[in-house]
Every structure is written in structure tokens, then in C-alpha cells.
Amino acid sequence: MKFSQLKIGDRFHYRNADFTKTGPLQAVADGSSSAQLIMRSAEVRTLDEQAEPNSTGLSVREQLH
């Protein structure tokens, strides 16, 4: 998924760290208070996509649908 496809407030993984999107080109790393510039075209993974399937074998996203 591209960074530009995330909504503000979405959490994602990028370059070995977890972030929260705070603006159209900005995000804050977990445990940090300073924003970083992230290119719109940057490939990111939402934290849901990384979630391990639970005992039902379904991801959290699949359970909600």
C-alpha cells in the first residue's frame, strides 16, 4: 500500500519502525514526538496487514467483515 492511501491517524510499518500518519506527507514514529517527512509513493504496511491470524485462523480485518 502507498503512504498516500492511508488516512490521517492510521498506524503503519515503514523502514523497520511503526508510525502514525499525522498529515499528507508526515508521520510520527511510535515513541517519538517529532514528525518525519514520508514520500507519498513510499510502500508501507498497515499494522492490520501484519497481524497474526488468531485462533479462528482469521485476521482482525476478516473478523470484522
A tleap script that builds the chain and sets N, CA, C and O, in Angstrom:
source leaprc.protein.ff14SB
mol = sequence {
  NMET LYS PHE SER GLN LEU LYS ILE GLY ASP
  ARG PHE HIE TYR ARG ASN ALA ASP PHE THR
  LYS THR GLY PRO LEU GLN ALA VAL ALA ASP
  GLY SER SER SER ALA GLN LEU ILE MET ARG
  SER ALA GLU VAL ARG THR LEU ASP GLU GLN
  ALA GLU PRO ASN SER THR GLY LEU SER VAL
  ARG GLU GLN LEU CHIE
}
set mol.1.N position { 0.856 -1.161 0.000 }
set mol.1.CA position { 0.000 0.000 0.000 }
set mol.1.C position { 0.907 1.230 0.000 }
set mol.1.O position { 1.983 1.214 0.599 }
set mol.2.N position { 0.478 2.278 -0.662 }
set mol.2.CA position { 1.228 3.531 -0.714 }
set mol.2.C position { 0.860 4.415 0.481 }
set mol.2.O position { -0.271 4.382 0.967 }
set mol.3.N position { 1.825 5.200 0.942 }
set mol.3.CA position { 1.599 6.108 2.069 }
set mol.3.C position { 0.415 7.028 1.800 }
set mol.3.O position { -0.357 7.324 2.711 }
set mol.4.N position { 0.265 7.481 0.561 }
set mol.4.CA position { -0.824 8.411 0.224 }
set mol.4.C position { -2.204 7.781 0.380 }
set mol.4.O position { -3.197 8.503 0.479 }
set mol.5.N position { -2.290 6.453 0.403 }
set mol.5.CA position { -3.577 5.763 0.543 }
set mol.5.C position { -4.038 5.673 2.000 }
set mol.5.O position { -5.199 5.356 2.259 }
set mol.6.N position { -3.152 5.945 2.940 }
set mol.6.CA position { -3.519 5.907 4.356 }
set mol.6.C position { -4.329 7.139 4.728 }
set mol.6.O position { -4.181 8.200 4.120 }
set mol.7.N position { -5.181 6.989 5.727 }
set mol.7.CA position { -5.914 8.124 6.290 }
set mol.7.C position { -5.110 8.673 7.465 }
set mol.7.O position { -4.341 7.945 8.093 }
set mol.8.N position { -5.290 9.941 7.755 }
set mol.8.CA position { -4.629 10.524 8.916 }
set mol.8.C position { -5.108 9.776 10.163 }
set mol.8.O position { -6.306 9.567 10.353 }
set mol.9.N position { -4.170 9.385 10.994 }
set mol.9.CA position { -4.477 8.606 12.194 }
set mol.9.C position { -4.208 7.123 12.021 }
set mol.9.O position { -4.135 6.395 13.011 }
set mol.10.N position { -4.057 6.650 10.769 }
set mol.10.CA position { -3.759 5.236 10.534 }
set mol.10.C position { -2.353 4.915 11.023 }
set mol.10.O position { -1.441 5.733 10.911 }
set mol.11.N position { -2.192 3.713 11.565 }
set mol.11.CA position { -0.880 3.239 12.010 }
set mol.11.C position { -0.328 2.307 10.951 }
set mol.11.O position { -1.072 1.542 10.337 }
set mol.12.N position { 0.989 2.372 10.735 }
set mol.12.CA position { 1.619 1.584 9.685 }
set mol.12.C position { 3.077 1.294 10.023 }
set mol.12.O position { 3.649 1.886 10.937 }
set mol.13.N position { 3.664 0.369 9.266 }
set mol.13.CA position { 5.064 -0.020 9.438 }
set mol.13.C position { 5.839 0.444 8.211 }
set mol.13.O position { 5.409 0.226 7.078 }
set mol.14.N position { 6.986 1.085 8.440 }
set mol.14.CA position { 7.823 1.597 7.354 }
set mol.14.C position { 9.265 1.637 7.827 }
set mol.14.O position { 9.557 2.198 8.883 }
set mol.15.N position { 10.160 1.052 7.061 }
set mol.15.CA position { 11.598 1.062 7.375 }
set mol.15.C position { 11.903 0.638 8.808 }
set mol.15.O position { 12.567 1.358 9.554 }
set mol.16.N position { 11.418 -0.520 9.174 }
set mol.16.CA position { 11.705 -1.132 10.483 }
set mol.16.C position { 11.187 -0.360 11.686 }
set mol.16.O position { 11.733 -0.487 12.781 }
set mol.17.N position { 10.135 0.442 11.498 }
set mol.17.CA position { 9.540 1.172 12.622 }
set mol.17.C position { 8.039 1.309 12.405 }
set mol.17.O position { 7.560 1.257 11.273 }
set mol.18.N position { 7.301 1.485 13.498 }
set mol.18.CA position { 5.857 1.712 13.433 }
set mol.18.C position { 5.597 3.206 13.546 }
set mol.18.O position { 6.230 3.902 14.340 }
set mol.19.N position { 4.652 3.693 12.739 }
set mol.19.CA position { 4.342 5.117 12.661 }
set mol.19.C position { 2.842 5.340 12.734 }
set mol.19.O position { 2.050 4.412 12.568 }
set mol.20.N position { 2.463 6.599 12.988 }
set mol.20.CA position { 1.082 7.062 12.875 }
set mol.20.C position { 1.092 8.219 11.891 }
set mol.20.O position { 1.880 9.154 12.037 }
set mol.21.N position { 0.217 8.162 10.883 }
set mol.21.CA position { 0.146 9.241 9.895 }
set mol.21.C position { -0.487 10.465 10.549 }
set mol.21.O position { -1.555 10.373 11.154 }
set mol.22.N position { 0.184 11.616 10.420 }
set mol.22.CA position { -0.298 12.845 11.052 }
set mol.22.C position { -0.629 13.935 10.045 }
set mol.22.O position { -1.193 14.964 10.419 }
set mol.23.N position { -0.296 13.738 8.793 }
set mol.23.CA position { -0.567 14.725 7.753 }
set mol.23.C position { -0.358 14.098 6.394 }
set mol.23.O position { 0.022 12.931 6.304 }
set mol.24.N position { -0.600 14.857 5.324 }
set mol.24.CA position { -0.487 14.293 3.978 }
set mol.24.C position { 0.902 13.754 3.641 }
set mol.24.O position { 1.025 12.828 2.839 }
set mol.25.N position { 1.942 14.317 4.240 }
set mol.25.CA position { 3.313 13.864 3.985 }
set mol.25.C position { 4.090 13.613 5.270 }
set mol.25.O position { 5.310 13.450 5.231 }
set mol.26.N position { 3.398 13.580 6.414 }
set mol.26.CA position { 4.086 13.453 7.692 }
set mol.26.C position { 3.557 12.290 8.510 }
set mol.26.O position { 2.395 11.896 8.414 }
set mol.27.N position { 4.472 11.757 9.325 }
set mol.27.CA position { 4.111 10.702 10.267 }
set mol.27.C position { 5.032 10.811 11.474 }
set mol.27.O position { 6.132 11.357 11.389 }
set mol.28.N position { 4.561 10.279 12.602 }
set mol.28.CA position { 5.347 10.279 13.831 }
set mol.28.C position { 5.612 8.827 14.212 }
set mol.28.O position { 4.692 8.011 14.280 }
set mol.29.N position { 6.881 8.517 14.460 }
set mol.29.CA position { 7.256 7.166 14.878 }
set mol.29.C position { 6.774 6.931 16.299 }
set mol.29.O position { 6.757 7.851 17.116 }
set mol.30.N position { 6.380 5.689 16.594 }
set mol.30.CA position { 5.977 5.339 17.957 }
set mol.30.C position { 7.132 5.656 18.905 }
set mol.30.O position { 8.282 5.313 18.629 }
set mol.31.N position { 6.824 6.306 20.012 }
set mol.31.CA position { 7.833 6.648 20.997 }
set mol.31.C position { 8.577 7.936 20.691 }
set mol.31.O position { 9.511 8.297 21.405 }
set mol.32.N position { 8.172 8.631 19.637 }
set mol.32.CA position { 8.824 9.887 19.256 }
set mol.32.C position { 7.798 11.009 19.270 }
set mol.32.O position { 6.594 10.758 19.214 }
set mol.33.N position { 8.270 12.232 19.345 }
set mol.33.CA position { 7.345 13.364 19.286 }
set mol.33.C position { 7.604 14.228 18.060 }
set mol.33.O position { 6.901 15.214 17.836 }
set mol.34.N position { 8.612 13.865 17.260 }
set mol.34.CA position { 8.917 14.676 16.079 }
set mol.34.C position { 8.386 13.997 14.815 }
set mol.34.O position { 8.498 12.784 14.639 }
set mol.35.N position { 7.808 14.823 13.945 }
set mol.35.CA position { 7.244 14.321 12.690 }
set mol.35.C position { 8.355 14.102 11.670 }
set mol.35.O position { 9.369 14.800 11.671 }
set mol.36.N position { 8.141 13.119 10.799 }
set mol.36.CA position { 9.081 12.840 9.719 }
set mol.36.C position { 8.359 12.981 8.397 }
set mol.36.O position { 7.170 12.680 8.296 }
set mol.37.N position { 9.069 13.434 7.391 }
set mol.37.CA position { 8.528 13.538 6.048 }
set mol.37.C position { 8.601 12.165 5.393 }
set mol.37.O position { 9.652 11.524 5.400 }
set mol.38.N position { 7.487 11.715 4.829 }
set mol.38.CA position { 7.450 10.428 4.137 }
set mol.38.C position { 6.858 10.666 2.752 }
set mol.38.O position { 5.810 11.297 2.615 }
set mol.39.N position { 7.533 10.158 1.737 }
set mol.39.CA position { 7.066 10.360 0.361 }
set mol.39.C position { 5.698 9.716 0.149 }
set mol.39.O position { 5.412 8.651 0.696 }
set mol.40.N position { 4.864 10.366 -0.643 }
set mol.40.CA position { 3.534 9.817 -0.956 }
set mol.40.C position { 3.630 8.426 -1.559 }
set mol.40.O position { 2.777 7.574 -1.311 }
set mol.41.N position { 4.674 8.198 -2.355 }
set mol.41.CA position { 4.816 6.929 -3.065 }
set mol.41.C position { 5.469 5.829 -2.228 }
set mol.41.O position { 5.630 4.708 -2.712 }
set mol.42.N position { 5.847 6.127 -0.986 }
set mol.42.CA position { 6.511 5.132 -0.134 }
set mol.42.C position { 5.599 3.927 0.089 }
set mol.42.O position { 4.408 4.079 0.363 }
set mol.43.N position { 6.173 2.732 -0.032 }
set mol.43.CA position { 5.440 1.483 0.215 }
set mol.43.C position { 5.414 1.250 1.716 }
set mol.43.O position { 6.464 1.176 2.354 }
set mol.44.N position { 4.218 1.132 2.284 }
set mol.44.CA position { 4.048 0.899 3.719 }
set mol.44.C position { 3.122 -0.291 3.931 }
set mol.44.O position { 2.420 -0.716 3.014 }
set mol.45.N position { 3.131 -0.821 5.148 }
set mol.45.CA position { 2.192 -1.891 5.527 }
set mol.45.C position { 1.400 -1.412 6.719 }
set mol.45.O position { 1.972 -0.974 7.718 }
set mol.46.N position { 0.074 -1.494 6.620 }
set mol.46.CA position { -0.729 -1.139 7.786 }
set mol.46.C position { -0.465 -2.183 8.858 }
set mol.46.O position { -0.109 -3.319 8.545 }
set mol.47.N position { -0.635 -1.813 10.096 }
set mol.47.CA position { -0.357 -2.756 11.174 }
set mol.47.C position { -1.346 -3.915 11.164 }
set mol.47.O position { -1.009 -4.993 11.654 }
set mol.48.N position { -2.563 -3.739 10.621 }
set mol.48.CA position { -3.515 -4.861 10.499 }
set mol.48.C position { -2.979 -5.926 9.560 }
set mol.48.O position { -3.148 -7.119 9.812 }
set mol.49.N position { -2.329 -5.502 8.471 }
set mol.49.CA position { -1.827 -6.457 7.485 }
set mol.49.C position { -0.765 -7.354 8.079 }
set mol.49.O position { -0.568 -8.473 7.604 }
set mol.50.N position { -0.077 -6.889 9.108 }
set mol.50.CA position { 0.975 -7.675 9.735 }
set mol.50.C position { 0.448 -8.568 10.842 }
set mol.50.O position { 1.149 -9.473 11.294 }
set mol.51.N position { -0.774 -8.327 11.281 }
set mol.51.CA position { -1.316 -9.061 12.429 }
set mol.51.C position { -1.343 -10.558 12.146 }
set mol.51.O position { -1.687 -11.000 11.050 }
set mol.52.N position { -0.983 -11.296 13.132 }
set mol.52.CA position { -1.023 -12.750 13.027 }
set mol.52.C position { -2.473 -13.215 13.101 }
set mol.52.O position { -3.263 -12.639 13.849 }
set mol.53.N position { -2.838 -14.242 12.342 }
set mol.53.CA position { -4.185 -14.784 12.495 }
set mol.53.C position { -4.371 -15.310 13.917 }
set mol.53.O position { -3.432 -15.836 14.514 }
set mol.54.N position { -5.583 -15.170 14.458 }
set mol.54.CA position { -5.841 -15.637 15.819 }
set mol.54.C position { -6.286 -17.098 15.800 }
set mol.54.O position { -6.122 -17.777 14.786 }
set mol.55.N position { -6.833 -17.580 16.881 }
set mol.55.CA position { -7.201 -18.990 16.992 }
set mol.55.C position { -8.253 -19.418 15.980 }
set mol.55.O position { -8.354 -20.608 15.680 }
set mol.56.N position { -9.045 -18.486 15.439 }
set mol.56.CA position { -10.040 -18.847 14.428 }
set mol.56.C position { -9.406 -18.937 13.050 }
set mol.56.O position { -10.047 -19.379 12.096 }
set mol.57.N position { -8.125 -18.510 12.939 }
set mol.57.CA position { -7.454 -18.533 11.653 }
set mol.57.C position { -7.742 -17.305 10.811 }
set mol.57.O position { -7.269 -17.203 9.679 }
set mol.58.N position { -8.518 -16.366 11.352 }
set mol.58.CA position { -8.871 -15.161 10.609 }
set mol.58.C position { -8.126 -13.963 11.175 }
set mol.58.O position { -7.898 -13.874 12.382 }
set mol.59.N position { -7.747 -13.041 10.295 }
set mol.59.CA position { -7.141 -11.804 10.782 }
set mol.59.C position { -8.231 -10.935 11.389 }
set mol.59.O position { -9.418 -11.205 11.206 }
set mol.60.N position { -7.838 -9.909 12.100 }
set mol.60.CA position { -8.801 -8.988 12.710 }
set mol.60.C position { -9.682 -8.378 11.630 }
set mol.60.O position { -10.895 -8.270 11.809 }
set mol.61.N position { -9.090 -7.979 10.515 }
set mol.61.CA position { -9.852 -7.374 9.421 }
set mol.61.C position { -10.923 -8.349 8.901 }
set mol.61.O position { -12.060 -7.944 8.660 }
set mol.62.N position { -10.564 -9.627 8.727 }
set mol.62.CA position { -11.526 -10.609 8.226 }
set mol.62.C position { -12.649 -10.848 9.232 }
set mol.62.O position { -13.786 -11.092 8.829 }
set mol.63.N position { -12.361 -10.783 10.515 }
set mol.63.CA position { -13.390 -10.991 11.526 }
set mol.63.C position { -14.418 -9.876 11.521 }
set mol.63.O position { -15.587 -10.111 11.827 }
set mol.64.N position { -14.002 -8.669 11.179 }
set mol.64.CA position { -14.910 -7.529 11.201 }
set mol.64.C position { -15.850 -7.511 10.010 }
set mol.64.O position { -16.853 -6.798 10.033 }
set mol.65.N position { -15.553 -8.268 8.981 }
set mol.65.CA position { -16.400 -8.259 7.778 }
set mol.65.C position { -17.293 -9.463 7.728 }
set mol.65.O position { -18.071 -9.616 6.786 }
savepdb mol mol.pdb
quit
